Amino acid sequence: MDTGDFLVIDIETSGGSMQNIPEGFNLLVTGLRRGNFYAMYTSEPESLAALADQLESFAGPLITFNGARFDLPVLDRWCNEILDRPLVVQQHYDLMREIVNAAGRRISLDHLCFYTFGEEKLKWDHRRNAEVWATEPQLLIDYNKVDVDLTHELFMRVLRGEPLFLGDTTVVLRKP
């Protein structure tokens, strides 16, 4: 599998509560990476429809970090509300779900990347997402792109059969 055979996405939101996913979350931007190609999508109907069409027509795996619990339910809610259709994904590979299956526990993307290859997410206060999106959207896009790139690097390690380090545990995840 080469880098063009999978998509990586990550969403940025405002509002909501982790106890009520996906209710209350405002979708601000979705970053998508395929190989070295990046695209950003918003919750505007045309943009959201383009994202939904891309995900539905893509036969390879969609890669997320905690997407089964957060990103995909939020996107599905927005697709249903804005586009009057559900989000359709052919294949989904959630790195967090695979880590929980292999190690029996969760870990943050930030810690996993730091332990595995010494990279960290950008320091960020998610409570400011709506404000930043309204005043300096490029900052939120840049933050999202780092998360997409970190997730991409983790998945490349999965494809190569390399271990991921969880601090006190090492796992090698199954390939899709």
PyMOL commands that set and color helices and strands:
alter all, ss='L'
color gray80, all
select helices_A, chain A and resi 3-5+18-20+45-57+71-83+95-103+109-117+126-135+137-159
alter helices_A, ss='H'
color red, helices_A
select strands_A, chain A and resi 7-15+25-34+37-41+61-64+91-94+164-165+170-171
alter strands_A, ss='S'
color yellow, strands_A
deselect
rebuild
show_as cartoon
